[in-house]
Amino acid sequence: MSVVKITEISASSSKSFEKAMKNGIERASKTLQNVRGAWVESQKVTVKDGQIDQYRVIMKVSFELN
């Protein structure tokens, strides 16, 4: 039987929501072992001078405990 834990992370990118998600998973995988999945809880952008400055996501990341 496996036990899975879920943690919430925030990630960002100046390029896209997809890149923000990728950045978040890559960073989480450096600290958490056995990352199994993630889902986006929310998305938002920051605006600077009338242009999108940052794409931000809040994600729930699941990982299996040893």
PyMOL CGO cylinders between C-alpha atoms (Angstrom):
from pymol import cmd
from pymol.cgo import CYLINDER

trace = [
    CYLINDER, 0.00, 0.00, 0.00, 1.31, 3.45, -0.83, 0.3, 1, 1, 1, 1, 1, 1,
    CYLINDER, 1.31, 3.45, -0.83, 0.66, 6.75, 0.89, 0.3, 1, 1, 1, 1, 1, 1,
    CYLINDER, 0.66, 6.75, 0.89, 0.50, 9.93, -1.15, 0.3, 1, 1, 1, 1, 1, 1,
    CYLINDER, 0.50, 9.93, -1.15, 0.90, 13.42, 0.25, 0.3, 1, 1, 1, 1, 1, 1,
    CYLINDER, 0.90, 13.42, 0.25, -0.28, 16.63, -1.42, 0.3, 1, 1, 1, 1, 1, 1,
    CYLINDER, -0.28, 16.63, -1.42, 1.41, 19.99, -1.13, 0.3, 1, 1, 1, 1, 1, 1,
    CYLINDER, 1.41, 19.99, -1.13, 0.54, 23.36, -2.61, 0.3, 1, 1, 1, 1, 1, 1,
    CYLINDER, 0.54, 23.36, -2.61, 3.08, 25.34, -4.61, 0.3, 1, 1, 1, 1, 1, 1,
    CYLINDER, 3.08, 25.34, -4.61, 3.15, 28.60, -6.52, 0.3, 1, 1, 1, 1, 1, 1,
    CYLINDER, 3.15, 28.60, -6.52, 5.13, 28.99, -9.74, 0.3, 1, 1, 1, 1, 1, 1,
    CYLINDER, 5.13, 28.99, -9.74, 5.56, 31.68, -12.38, 0.3, 1, 1, 1, 1, 1, 1,
    CYLINDER, 5.56, 31.68, -12.38, 6.91, 32.40, -15.84, 0.3, 1, 1, 1, 1, 1, 1,
    CYLINDER, 6.91, 32.40, -15.84, 7.20, 35.43, -18.06, 0.3, 1, 1, 1, 1, 1, 1,
    CYLINDER, 7.20, 35.43, -18.06, 6.32, 33.24, -21.10, 0.3, 1, 1, 1, 1, 1, 1,
    CYLINDER, 6.32, 33.24, -21.10, 3.09, 31.26, -20.47, 0.3, 1, 1, 1, 1, 1, 1,
    CYLINDER, 3.09, 31.26, -20.47, 0.94, 29.31, -18.01, 0.3, 1, 1, 1, 1, 1, 1,
    CYLINDER, 0.94, 29.31, -18.01, 2.36, 26.10, -19.47, 0.3, 1, 1, 1, 1, 1, 1,
    CYLINDER, 2.36, 26.10, -19.47, 5.92, 27.25, -18.72, 0.3, 1, 1, 1, 1, 1, 1,
    CYLINDER, 5.92, 27.25, -18.72, 4.87, 28.27, -15.20, 0.3, 1, 1, 1, 1, 1, 1,
    CYLINDER, 4.87, 28.27, -15.20, 3.51, 24.75, -14.61, 0.3, 1, 1, 1, 1, 1, 1,
    CYLINDER, 3.51, 24.75, -14.61, 6.69, 23.20, -15.99, 0.3, 1, 1, 1, 1, 1, 1,
    CYLINDER, 6.69, 23.20, -15.99, 8.84, 25.45, -13.78, 0.3, 1, 1, 1, 1, 1, 1,
    CYLINDER, 8.84, 25.45, -13.78, 6.81, 24.45, -10.73, 0.3, 1, 1, 1, 1, 1, 1,
    CYLINDER, 6.81, 24.45, -10.73, 7.05, 20.70, -11.38, 0.3, 1, 1, 1, 1, 1, 1,
    CYLINDER, 7.05, 20.70, -11.38, 10.78, 20.89, -12.15, 0.3, 1, 1, 1, 1, 1, 1,
    CYLINDER, 10.78, 20.89, -12.15, 11.47, 22.81, -8.95, 0.3, 1, 1, 1, 1, 1, 1,
    CYLINDER, 11.47, 22.81, -8.95, 9.21, 20.59, -6.80, 0.3, 1, 1, 1, 1, 1, 1,
    CYLINDER, 9.21, 20.59, -6.80, 10.97, 17.49, -8.16, 0.3, 1, 1, 1, 1, 1, 1,
    CYLINDER, 10.97, 17.49, -8.16, 14.31, 18.79, -6.86, 0.3, 1, 1, 1, 1, 1, 1,
    CYLINDER, 14.31, 18.79, -6.86, 12.98, 18.78, -3.28, 0.3, 1, 1, 1, 1, 1, 1,
    CYLINDER, 12.98, 18.78, -3.28, 10.21, 16.16, -3.28, 0.3, 1, 1, 1, 1, 1, 1,
    CYLINDER, 10.21, 16.16, -3.28, 10.81, 12.52, -4.13, 0.3, 1, 1, 1, 1, 1, 1,
    CYLINDER, 10.81, 12.52, -4.13, 8.36, 10.43, -6.15, 0.3, 1, 1, 1, 1, 1, 1,
    CYLINDER, 8.36, 10.43, -6.15, 6.27, 13.26, -7.60, 0.3, 1, 1, 1, 1, 1, 1,
    CYLINDER, 6.27, 13.26, -7.60, 3.24, 11.52, -9.16, 0.3, 1, 1, 1, 1, 1, 1,
    CYLINDER, 3.24, 11.52, -9.16, 1.01, 14.30, -10.44, 0.3, 1, 1, 1, 1, 1, 1,
    CYLINDER, 1.01, 14.30, -10.44, -0.31, 17.82, -10.12, 0.3, 1, 1, 1, 1, 1, 1,
    CYLINDER, -0.31, 17.82, -10.12, -3.37, 19.91, -10.86, 0.3, 1, 1, 1, 1, 1, 1,
    CYLINDER, -3.37, 19.91, -10.86, -3.75, 23.63, -11.27, 0.3, 1, 1, 1, 1, 1, 1,
    CYLINDER, -3.75, 23.63, -11.27, -5.92, 25.20, -8.62, 0.3, 1, 1, 1, 1, 1, 1,
    CYLINDER, -5.92, 25.20, -8.62, -5.76, 28.74, -10.01, 0.3, 1, 1, 1, 1, 1, 1,
    CYLINDER, -5.76, 28.74, -10.01, -4.13, 30.91, -12.62, 0.3, 1, 1, 1, 1, 1, 1,
    CYLINDER, -4.13, 30.91, -12.62, -3.49, 34.63, -12.68, 0.3, 1, 1, 1, 1, 1, 1,
    CYLINDER, -3.49, 34.63, -12.68, -1.36, 37.19, -14.44, 0.3, 1, 1, 1, 1, 1, 1,
    CYLINDER, -1.36, 37.19, -14.44, 0.39, 40.33, -13.33, 0.3, 1, 1, 1, 1, 1, 1,
    CYLINDER, 0.39, 40.33, -13.33, 0.32, 43.35, -15.61, 0.3, 1, 1, 1, 1, 1, 1,
    CYLINDER, 0.32, 43.35, -15.61, 2.99, 45.99, -16.12, 0.3, 1, 1, 1, 1, 1, 1,
    CYLINDER, 2.99, 45.99, -16.12, 2.59, 48.95, -18.47, 0.3, 1, 1, 1, 1, 1, 1,
    CYLINDER, 2.59, 48.95, -18.47, -0.53, 47.43, -20.01, 0.3, 1, 1, 1, 1, 1, 1,
    CYLINDER, -0.53, 47.43, -20.01, 1.21, 44.13, -20.88, 0.3, 1, 1, 1, 1, 1, 1,
    CYLINDER, 1.21, 44.13, -20.88, 1.24, 40.75, -19.17, 0.3, 1, 1, 1, 1, 1, 1,
    CYLINDER, 1.24, 40.75, -19.17, 4.34, 40.64, -17.00, 0.3, 1, 1, 1, 1, 1, 1,
    CYLINDER, 4.34, 40.64, -17.00, 4.04, 37.25, -15.28, 0.3, 1, 1, 1, 1, 1, 1,
    CYLINDER, 4.04, 37.25, -15.28, 1.90, 34.13, -15.63, 0.3, 1, 1, 1, 1, 1, 1,
    CYLINDER, 1.90, 34.13, -15.63, 1.32, 32.55, -12.21, 0.3, 1, 1, 1, 1, 1, 1,
    CYLINDER, 1.32, 32.55, -12.21, -0.19, 29.25, -11.15, 0.3, 1, 1, 1, 1, 1, 1,
    CYLINDER, -0.19, 29.25, -11.15, -1.09, 27.72, -7.82, 0.3, 1, 1, 1, 1, 1, 1,
    CYLINDER, -1.09, 27.72, -7.82, -0.76, 23.94, -8.07, 0.3, 1, 1, 1, 1, 1, 1,
    CYLINDER, -0.76, 23.94, -8.07, -1.41, 20.95, -5.85, 0.3, 1, 1, 1, 1, 1, 1,
    CYLINDER, -1.41, 20.95, -5.85, 1.43, 18.46, -6.26, 0.3, 1, 1, 1, 1, 1, 1,
    CYLINDER, 1.43, 18.46, -6.26, 1.10, 14.85, -5.16, 0.3, 1, 1, 1, 1, 1, 1,
    CYLINDER, 1.10, 14.85, -5.16, 4.06, 12.70, -4.20, 0.3, 1, 1, 1, 1, 1, 1,
    CYLINDER, 4.06, 12.70, -4.20, 4.40, 9.20, -2.82, 0.3, 1, 1, 1, 1, 1, 1,
    CYLINDER, 4.40, 9.20, -2.82, 5.96, 8.80, 0.62, 0.3, 1, 1, 1, 1, 1, 1,
    CYLINDER, 5.96, 8.80, 0.62, 8.76, 6.27, 1.09, 0.3, 1, 1, 1, 1, 1, 1,
]
cmd.load_cgo(trace, "trace")
